Amino acid sequence: MTLDRVPPGKTVRVLSVGGGRACRQRLFSLGICPGELIKVLRSAPLSGPLMVEGKGGVFVIGRGMASRVLVEEVP
């Protein structure tokens, strides 16, 4: 499953980060790296951005970037 499909309130583990070099560097700088746990706090309607909480704090990323992050649910 990709990060853009995770409902608000769920915590997930990052499996891999795809996309181009600039996209991966941006996500890594936010703390979205393989093995990290992140929680989706909010999902804006109509394909808007996601508010997520991770090791690097709370931040907002667009759905395009979120669609490049492969995740798995954490029980």
C-alpha positions as CSV (number, residue, x, y, z in Angstrom):
1,M,0.0,0.0,0.0
2,T,1.2,3.5,-0.6
3,L,1.2,6.4,1.9
4,D,-1.4,8.4,0.0
5,R,-4.0,5.5,0.7
6,V,-3.5,5.3,4.5
7,P,-6.5,6.6,6.4
8,P,-6.0,9.3,9.1
9,G,-5.1,7.9,12.5
10,K,-3.1,4.9,11.2
11,T,0.5,4.3,12.0
12,V,2.6,2.6,9.3
13,R,6.1,1.4,8.7
14,V,8.0,2.7,5.6
15,L,9.1,-0.2,3.3
16,S,10.6,1.7,0.4
17,V,10.8,5.2,-1.1
18,G,10.6,5.6,-4.9
19,G,10.7,8.5,-7.3
20,G,13.5,10.6,-8.6
21,R,16.6,11.6,-6.7
22,A,15.2,15.0,-5.6
23,C,12.0,13.4,-4.4
24,R,13.8,10.7,-2.4
25,Q,16.2,13.3,-0.9
26,R,13.3,15.5,0.2
27,L,11.4,12.6,1.8
28,F,14.6,11.4,3.5
29,S,15.2,14.9,4.9
30,L,11.7,14.7,6.5
31,G,12.6,11.4,8.1
32,I,10.6,9.2,5.8
33,C,13.2,6.4,5.4
34,P,12.8,2.6,5.1
35,G,12.1,1.1,8.6
36,E,10.7,4.3,10.1
37,L,7.3,4.6,11.7
38,I,5.0,7.4,10.6
39,K,1.4,8.3,11.5
40,V,-1.1,10.0,9.2
41,L,-2.7,12.8,11.1
42,R,-4.9,14.3,8.5
43,S,-5.9,13.8,4.9
44,A,-7.2,16.9,3.0
45,P,-10.2,16.3,0.8
46,L,-10.2,16.3,-3.0
47,S,-6.7,14.9,-3.4
48,G,-5.2,17.5,-1.1
49,P,-2.0,17.0,1.0
50,L,-1.4,14.7,3.9
51,M,-0.3,15.8,7.4
52,V,2.0,13.1,8.9
53,E,4.0,12.7,12.0
54,G,7.4,11.0,12.0
55,K,10.8,11.1,13.6
56,G,11.4,14.5,12.1
57,G,8.2,16.1,13.5
58,V,4.9,17.0,11.9
59,F,4.9,18.0,8.3
60,V,2.7,18.1,5.2
61,I,3.4,16.3,1.9
62,G,1.6,16.3,-1.3
63,R,-0.2,13.2,-2.6
64,G,2.3,12.9,-5.5
65,M,5.2,12.4,-3.1
66,A,3.1,10.2,-0.8
67,S,2.2,7.9,-3.7
68,R,5.9,7.1,-4.0
69,V,6.2,5.8,-0.4
70,L,5.4,2.1,0.0
71,V,4.2,1.3,3.6
72,E,2.8,-1.5,5.7
73,E,0.3,-1.3,8.6
74,V,1.7,-1.7,12.1
75,P,-0.6,-3.5,14.5
